[in-house]
Amino acid sequence: MLESLKKEVYEANMQLSKLGLVTFTWGNVSGIDRDKGLFVIKPSGVEYDKLTPEDMVVVNLKGEVVEGKLNPSSDTPTHTVLYNKFPNIGGIVHTHSPWAVSFAEAGIDLPALGTTHADTFYGKVPVSDALTEEEIKTAYEKNTGDVIVRTFKERNIDPEAVPGVLVRQHGPFTWGVTPDKAVYNAKVLEVVAEMDYHALQLTRDNIEVPQYLLDKHYYRKHGENAYYGQKN
């Protein structure tokens, strides 16, 4: 079942290690087949150098395992919520990459300070509320998904225009139209977080990009009038 998607998700997971986004087993990628209503995700706690495409686990949109000999990622309930609530995404990544985690732990939105950020994220990458004690004790991973969705709804943020979030006291989740694109967004988020950290050490001035520069860089890569790159 979903052999092609398993291979795609496996390869995306392997990219996390190659791109320096994970330490030990602290991360996962999933990808969804919307027509079948099933997604594929990394198994829990398996070292990256021991993974194979056959190890990937198939899960339905109720969060139930339908195929796989290993337990799925412990973050599977979070992925399940996001696939149900963000219907246009095709892949999800979670990491504990250190620069992005630093902003999550500090409870600070990742501001758009330059064009590197604006090319991918149309505005601040938000930090969510911290989960309550009750949310942590009951359905922790599902409630992590719920707090992400709530953050985007309450702050009126389009999850396609800002394909990432910082879960407070936890770390980043990113998504995209494919698993590979979600990994790309995870790497951009980590690079931008490092850049922002250093920029914010150098000045206390307001250095966020003006709206017109944000518009220029985001829309030259996204939307019907995008012109960056090669045309097919």
C-alpha positions as CSV (number, residue, x, y, z in Angstrom):
1,M,0.0,0.0,0.0
2,L,1.3,3.5,-1.0
3,E,4.7,2.2,-1.9
4,S,5.6,5.3,-3.8
5,L,4.6,7.6,-1.0
6,K,6.5,5.5,1.5
7,K,9.7,6.0,-0.6
8,E,9.0,9.7,-0.8
9,V,8.5,10.0,2.9
10,Y,11.5,7.9,3.7
11,E,13.7,10.1,1.5
12,A,12.3,13.2,3.1
13,N,13.1,11.9,6.5
14,M,16.6,11.1,5.4
15,Q,17.0,14.7,4.3
16,L,16.5,15.9,7.9
17,S,19.7,14.3,8.9
18,K,21.6,15.5,5.8
19,L,20.5,19.0,6.4
20,G,21.5,19.1,10.0
21,L,17.9,19.5,11.3
22,V,17.8,16.5,13.7
23,T,19.8,15.1,16.5
24,F,19.5,11.4,17.3
25,T,15.8,10.5,16.5
26,W,14.3,13.9,17.3
27,G,12.3,14.6,14.2
28,N,9.8,13.1,11.7
29,V,8.3,13.7,8.3
30,S,4.9,12.5,7.0
31,G,3.2,12.8,3.6
32,I,-0.4,12.3,2.7
33,D,-2.4,10.7,-0.2
34,R,-5.6,12.9,-0.1
35,D,-7.5,10.6,-2.5
36,K,-7.1,7.6,-0.2
37,G,-7.3,9.6,3.0
38,L,-4.1,8.0,4.3
39,F,-0.8,9.4,5.3
40,V,2.7,7.8,5.8
41,I,4.9,8.7,8.7
42,K,8.3,7.7,10.2
43,P,8.2,5.1,12.9
44,S,8.8,6.2,16.5
45,G,12.4,6.3,17.9
46,V,14.1,4.5,15.0
47,E,17.6,5.8,14.2
48,Y,17.8,7.4,10.8
49,D,20.7,5.2,9.5
50,K,18.6,2.1,10.2
51,L,15.4,3.3,8.5
52,T,14.1,1.8,5.2
53,P,11.1,2.7,3.1
54,E,9.4,-0.5,4.3
55,D,9.6,0.8,7.9
56,M,7.3,3.7,7.1
57,V,3.8,3.4,8.8
58,V,0.5,4.1,7.1
59,V,-2.2,5.9,9.1
60,N,-5.7,7.0,8.4
61,L,-7.2,10.4,9.1
62,K,-8.6,9.1,12.4
63,G,-5.0,8.5,13.5
64,E,-5.4,4.7,13.2
65,V,-2.5,2.5,11.9
66,V,-3.7,0.6,8.8
67,E,-0.3,-0.8,7.8
68,G,3.2,-1.2,9.3
69,K,5.1,-3.4,11.6
70,L,6.4,-0.6,13.8
71,N,4.8,2.0,16.0
72,P,4.3,5.3,14.2
73,S,5.9,8.5,15.4
74,S,4.7,9.7,18.8
75,D,3.7,12.9,17.0
76,T,1.2,11.1,14.8
77,P,-1.8,12.7,16.5
78,T,-0.4,16.1,15.9
79,H,0.0,15.3,12.2
80,T,-3.5,13.9,12.1
81,V,-5.0,17.1,13.4
82,L,-3.0,19.2,10.9
83,Y,-4.0,17.1,7.9
84,N,-7.7,17.3,8.9
85,K,-7.7,21.1,9.6
86,F,-5.3,22.3,6.9
87,P,-6.7,20.5,3.9
88,N,-4.3,21.8,1.3
89,I,-1.1,20.6,2.8
90,G,0.7,17.4,1.6
91,G,3.6,16.9,4.0
92,I,4.5,17.8,7.6
93,V,7.8,18.0,9.4
94,H,8.7,18.3,13.1
95,T,12.2,18.8,14.3
96,H,14.0,20.1,17.4
97,S,16.4,22.2,15.3
98,P,18.2,24.4,17.9
99,W,17.8,27.9,16.5
100,A,14.0,27.6,15.9
101,V,13.6,25.8,19.3
102,S,15.3,28.8,20.9
103,F,12.5,31.1,19.7
104,A,9.9,28.6,20.7
105,E,11.4,28.3,24.2
106,A,11.6,32.0,24.6
107,G,8.0,32.4,23.4
108,I,8.9,34.8,20.7
109,D,7.5,35.0,17.2
110,L,10.0,34.7,14.4
111,P,9.9,38.1,12.8
112,A,10.4,38.8,9.1
113,L,13.7,40.8,9.3
114,G,14.9,40.2,5.7
115,T,14.2,38.8,2.3
116,T,15.4,35.3,3.1
117,H,12.4,35.1,5.4
118,A,10.0,36.9,3.1
119,D,10.7,34.5,0.2
120,T,9.0,31.6,2.1
121,F,7.0,33.0,5.0
122,Y,4.5,35.8,4.4
123,G,5.0,37.5,7.8
124,K,6.0,36.4,11.2
125,V,6.2,32.7,12.0
126,P,4.0,32.6,15.1
127,V,4.7,31.0,18.5
128,S,1.7,29.2,19.9
129,D,0.4,29.4,23.4
130,A,1.9,27.0,25.9
131,L,-0.2,23.9,26.5
132,T,-2.0,23.9,29.8
133,E,-1.3,21.2,32.4
134,E,-4.6,19.6,31.5
135,E,-3.8,19.6,27.8
136,I,-0.5,17.9,28.5
137,K,-1.9,15.3,30.8
138,T,-4.7,14.4,28.4
139,A,-4.1,13.7,24.7
140,Y,-0.8,15.7,24.7
141,E,0.1,15.1,21.1
142,K,-3.4,15.8,19.8
143,N,-3.6,18.9,21.8
144,T,-0.3,20.1,20.3
145,G,-2.1,19.9,16.9
146,D,-5.1,21.7,18.3
147,V,-3.0,24.6,19.8
148,I,-1.3,25.0,16.4
149,V,-4.7,25.2,14.6
150,R,-6.0,27.6,17.3
151,T,-3.0,29.9,16.9
152,F,-3.6,30.3,13.2
153,K,-7.3,30.8,13.6
154,E,-7.1,33.3,16.4
155,R,-4.4,35.3,14.7
156,N,-6.0,35.1,11.3
157,I,-2.9,33.6,9.7
158,D,-3.1,31.6,6.4
159,P,-1.2,28.3,7.0
160,E,-0.4,28.2,3.3
161,A,1.3,31.6,3.3
162,V,3.1,30.9,6.6
163,P,3.9,27.2,6.4
164,G,5.3,26.8,9.9
165,V,4.8,27.4,13.6
166,L,6.8,27.4,16.8
167,V,5.0,25.4,19.5
168,R,5.9,27.2,22.7
169,Q,8.3,25.3,25.0
170,H,8.6,22.6,22.3
171,G,9.7,23.4,18.8
172,P,8.9,23.9,15.1
173,F,6.5,22.2,12.8
174,T,6.5,23.0,9.1
175,W,4.4,21.8,6.2
176,G,4.1,22.1,2.4
177,V,2.4,20.7,-0.6
178,T,4.8,17.7,-0.5
179,P,7.0,16.1,2.1
180,D,10.0,17.4,0.3
181,K,8.6,21.0,0.3
182,A,7.9,20.6,4.0
183,V,11.5,19.7,4.6
184,Y,12.6,22.7,2.6
185,N,10.5,25.0,4.7
186,A,11.9,23.4,7.9
187,K,15.4,24.2,6.7
188,V,14.5,27.8,5.7
189,L,12.9,28.2,9.1
190,E,16.1,27.1,10.9
191,V,18.3,29.3,8.8
192,V,16.1,32.3,9.3
193,A,15.9,31.7,13.1
194,E,19.7,31.7,13.2
195,M,19.9,34.9,11.2
196,D,17.2,36.6,13.3
197,Y,18.9,35.7,16.5
198,H,22.2,37.3,15.4
199,A,20.4,40.4,14.0
200,L,18.5,40.9,17.2
201,Q,21.8,40.9,19.2
202,L,23.1,43.7,17.1
203,T,20.3,46.2,17.5
204,R,17.2,47.1,19.5
205,D,15.8,49.1,16.6
206,N,12.7,47.9,14.7
207,I,14.3,46.0,11.8
208,E,11.3,44.2,10.4
209,V,11.0,44.4,6.7
210,P,8.4,46.9,5.3
211,Q,5.2,45.4,3.9
212,Y,6.1,46.4,0.3
213,L,9.4,44.4,0.5
214,L,7.6,41.4,2.1
215,D,5.0,41.5,-0.7
216,K,7.7,41.7,-3.4
217,H,9.7,38.8,-2.2
218,Y,6.8,36.5,-1.2
219,Y,4.8,37.1,-4.4
220,R,7.7,36.8,-6.8
221,K,7.8,33.1,-5.7
222,H,4.2,32.4,-4.9
223,G,0.9,32.9,-6.6
224,E,-0.2,33.3,-10.2
225,N,2.2,36.2,-11.0
226,A,5.3,34.5,-9.6
227,Y,8.3,34.9,-11.8
228,Y,11.2,33.4,-9.8
229,G,12.8,30.3,-11.3
230,Q,12.3,28.6,-14.6
231,K,8.9,28.1,-16.4
232,N,7.9,24.7,-17.6
